[in-house]
Amino acid sequence: MARMSDFDHLQLDGRLLQLLLAVIEEQSVTGAARRLGVTQSAVSHLLDKLRQITGDPLFVKSGRGIVATARAEALALQARVLLDEMRRFAAGEAFAPATLNTTFTIAANDFQRDLLLPPLWQRLRQQAPGVRLRVIPSDVPSIEMLRDEHCQLAISPRPPEAGDILQKRLFEDDYRVFYDPAQRAAPARLDDYLAAEHVTVLYAPRRMLDVDLQLEARGIARRFAVTVSSFAGIPAFLRGSGLLATLPGLLGRGLMRDFASCPLPAKVGRMPMYMIWHLKYRHDPAHSWLRRELELVAAEVLATA
């Protein structure tokens, strides 16, 4: 293999960078060729050129597929930034929301969906009548859902960790204990809290709420009579029962408005909420506008809490 110094960096172009990302994300030359609409031999030829330029094998066989080398993974992070800059270079025109005709897909679970997205929708439509909003469940957001553009933005207390995933904190919330005041009094002490039965959320595959993890780590063991897959399932079980539900306090403004609540009789951290997006959108004007509008909505929600 020729040395990296034998090749001019000007031989690099956007197609080679796009190819690198496609092979990494597909973990397959065949898959990359299908995504890019070229032949497998064309992908193999361009990969050889990229190997010569970088001085690295880039991919190695693993079972029936291939995996990226550490060098290829590092180059992929830089490639995403460079492609982002190329898009900005080509865009040129000033951004005007009123001219947008697009669909934003946002991943959010029921708490953040109901709290933030209806007022966000109102703000977006006032400025951009051609904008549509598609909302999908985030569960525990994965790196792939952002890399593969299943959504342009996710809202979650649990950002995935990766060098090409960006995040910004929108707000923090305190946990409170919700209950049906027609059936029981508030748990005044930790003993009362532990004596009760509880209902909570358990995301698939068996991902507990952060508050449940914190209490478990402190050795505070509760009796869970019911677990549901989302916050939306809790009111039906809480109503008419003596159960307790330990949830983000802002739920009291919406889903849990018909129930009483009290402070949690144990010390835990606050619940953060982040907006999360892929590096490719860092400088995209429409995406930047969307993020700014979401930040304004979050600030308004907190101001009236």
N, C-alpha and C positions, 0 to 999 in steps of 0.2 A: 504494500500500500504506500502511495506517495505520502510525503510528509505534508502536514498542514501548511507549513511555510511555503510549499511549492504552489499554493493556490491563492488566487486573488479573492479577497472577501467580496468583491463586486460580482463574483459569480453567484452569490446568494440572491434569491429573489423570493417574492411572496409565495410563488407556487411551491418552492422547496420547503418553506416554513409550514405551509398548509399541509403538505404531504407528511412532514414529520409528525404534526399533531394528529393527523388522520390515522396513521399507523399506530401511534401510541394509544389513542382512544379506542380504536377497533381491535388492537392486539392481533392484527391479521393483515397481511398484504392484500388478500382477497377482499376483505371488508373495506380496506382503505380504497382500493380500486373501485369498488361499487359506489362508495360515498362520493368519490371525486369524478366518477363517470369516465374513467380511463381503463386501459387494460392492465392486467397484472404485470406484464412485461414492462410496461411504461413505469409503473411504480417501482419495480425492481431496479430498472435503469437509473431512475432519479435517486433512489436510495443509495446506489453505488456512488453516484456523484456527490451526494451529501456526506457519505462516509469519507470520501477522499478530501473533501473540504474541511471536515471536522477532525479527521484523524482518529475516529472512534468507530467500532463496529455498530454502535447504536442499538442493535437488537440481537438477542441470542435466543436460541430455541429453548422452549420449555414445554415438555409434553408434546401435544399436537399443535401448540401455538408458539408465539414469540413473546418475549417481554423486553421492555426497554432497559438499557443500561443506565447506570446512575448518571452518566454524562448526558444521555439522551433526555432523561427527566429534567436535568438542569437546563438543557438547551430549550426544552419545551416551554419552560417558564419565560425565558427571554423571547421565544418565538411569538408567544401570545401578546407580549408587550409590543413587539415590532409590528405585528399585524394590526394591532389596535392603532398604532401611530400611522400606519399606511392608510387605514380607513379614514382617520381624521384628515390626513393630507388630501385624500381624494374628495372628501365631503365639501369642504370649502364654504358652502352657503351658510348664512346665519340661520339659526334654528327658530322656527315659528310654530308654536303648539297648534294654532288654529288650522294649519295645513296638514296636520297628522291624520293619517288614515291607517290605523294599525290596531292590533290586539296585544295588550300586555297580559302575560300570564304570571300570576302571583301565587306562590305556595304559602298557605297559612292554615293553621288549625283553627277550630271554632272560636277559641278565646280571642286571638288577635284578629281573626277574620271579622267577627261581629263588632269588635271594638274600633278597628281602624279602617276597614275597607269601605263600608258605606259612606262615611264622610270623605274618604279619598276619592271615591267614584264621583261624588258631587263636585269636588274641586276640579277633577280632570275634565269632566264634561262641560263645565262652565267655560273652560279655556280651549278645549279641543273636542268639538262635537263629533269628530270622526273617530275618536278613541273608543275601543271596546275593552272590557275587563273580563278575563277568565280566571276563576279562582279554583285552585286544586288543593287537596290536603297536603300538608308538609310532613305529617308524622314527625319522625326525626330526620331532618334534611340530610340528604346524601350529597357527596361531591359530584356524583354522576348526574343528578337531576339538574345541577347548575351548568356543568360542563357540556352536557348533551342538549341543553336548551329546552328541557321539559318546562322550565319556567325562566323568566328573566330576573325574578326577584323572589326571595324567600323571607318570611318573617318568623323568627323562632328564637327561643331562649338558648338554643343549642347549635351554634354555628359549626359546620364541619371544618376540620383543620386541614388546610392545604395551601401551598404557596400561591396558587392562582385563584383563591377564593378570598374576597374582601368582605368586610363587615363594618357596621357602625351601630352603636347602641342608640336605641330610640327612647327607652325609658326603663325604670325599675319599678317594681311593685312589691308591696308587703303581702305576706300570706295571712289569711284570716280563716277562722273556723265557722263554717255555715251550718245552720240547723233549722228545724221547723219549730218556731216558738210555741205552736199549739200543742206540741208533743213533749217538749222538754225545755229545761232552762240551759243557759250558757254554761259550759264547763269552766268553773271559777279557778280551779287549780289543775295541776298536771295529773293528780290522782283521778279527778273527775274525767279528764280527757282520756286517760288510759282505760278507765272502767267502761267506756262506751264502745259500741261497735262503729266501724267506719266504712265509708264508700270512697273509692278513689279511681283514678284513671291509670290504666296500664296499656301503653302503646305496644303494638306488635313490633318485633318479637320480644315481649316481656321487658319493655323499657319503662321504668318507673318515672314518676314525676320527680323533679329535683328535690322538692321539699320532703318527699318520702325517702329519698336516698339520704338526705341530710339527717333526718330523724333516726333512720336505721343505723347510720354511722355513729350516732351518739348513744346507741343502745336503747332507744325509746321504741319499744315493741308494741304495736297496736294490733287489734283484731279487725281484719278486713272482712266484713260480711259480703260485700259486693265490690267487684271491679268492673269497669266499663271501658270502652275503647276511646271515648272522647268526653269532654266536659258536658256536651249536650245530653248525655245519658244520665247525668247525676240528679237533676231535679225530680224526675219521676220516682226515684228510689228514696230521696230525702223527704219528700212530701208525705206527711202522715206517719212518719217513723221517728224513732229516737236516734237515728244515725247521725254521725258527724261527717262533714266533708272539709278537708283542709285544702284551700284553693287560693289562687291569686285574688287579692282583694277587689281589683277592678271588675271582676265578674259580678260584683254586687250592683253594678250599674246596668247590667243587661240580663244575662241568663239567670243569675241568682237573685234578682231583685225582689222576689217574693219571700225570701228567707231572711232570718236574722243572722247576724254574724258578730263575732267577738275576736279579740286578739288571740293568737296562738300562745298557749301557756308554756312555751319552750322557745329558746333562742335559736333562730335559724337565719341564714342570709336572705337577702332580698332576691326576688326573681328578676333577672335582666331580660330585656327583649331587644333583639337585633334585627336589622335588615341586612340581608346577605346577597351578594351577587358575584358574578364571575368577572375576572380581570378584563375580559374582552370588552366589557361595557364601561370601563372606568371613565373614558372620555366621550362616550357616546352621548350626544346632546339630548336626545329624547329620553334616554335612561337617566341621565343626570337630572333632568326636569322631573321625572317620575320620583326619584329619590328625594329631591327637595320638597315636593308636594307631600310626600309621606312624612317627612320630618315635621312639616308645619302642622299636619293633622295630629301627629303624636303630641306636639307641644300644646295644641288646643285641647286635646283630650285630658292631658294632665292638669291644665289650668282650670278645668271645670270639675276635676275629681273631688 
